[in-house]
Amino acid sequence: MALVRKGSRRVVVDGTAYRWRLRGRPTYFQGLAWSPCTFAVEHADTPGMTLVVTTDQPHPSNWIGREAEPVLPSGVASAVRLALREGWTPTAPGPAFHLDQSAGFTPSL
């Protein structure tokens, strides 16, 4: 699954370049703040296995006005380092690697 280049941002983690993207419009469940925000990361030069990170924050563009912290490049770099330690191989082909950091997320009622 290749990451759409349009709207993606570049981040360098420990000398390796990656591209990451946050979905611009939330899904229905994210819009209602029932499920947390997610973003995707892939190797910039040799895309292979995509990293999908589930955060502990609502989507910044949720429809109910719930306050959310923005996804920052420093947070993306931190998630990439953790995923690499947990076995993510960004240049190898394969299904998406999921990193769940949603502990502490409370859905809206």
HUWO-V366701 format. One record per backbone hydrogen bond with DSSP energy under -1.0 kcal/mol. CO is the residue of the C=O (numbers start at 1). NH is the residue of the N-H. E is the energy in kcal/mol with one decimal. If there is no record, write none. Layout:
# HUWO-V366701
CO	NH	E
CO	NH	E
This chain:
# HUWO-V366701
5	8	-2.0
9	20	-2.8
11	18	-2.8
13	16	-1.8
16	13	-2.9
17	44	-2.3
18	11	-2.4
19	42	-2.5
20	9	-3.2
21	40	-2.4
27	31	-2.9
28	32	-1.5
29	34	-3.0
29	35	-1.2
30	33	-1.2
31	63	-2.6
33	108	-2.5
37	55	-2.9
39	53	-3.0
40	21	-2.3
41	51	-3.1
42	19	-2.8
50	97	-3.2
51	41	-2.5
52	99	-2.8
53	39	-2.0
54	101	-2.7
57	37	-3.0
59	62	-1.8
72	76	-2.0
73	77	-2.7
74	78	-2.0
75	79	-2.1
76	80	-2.4
77	81	-2.3
78	82	-2.1
79	83	-2.7
80	84	-2.5
81	85	-1.9
82	86	-1.6
83	88	-2.7
84	87	-1.1
89	92	-1.3
92	49	-1.2
97	52	-2.9
99	54	-2.6
102	105	-2.4
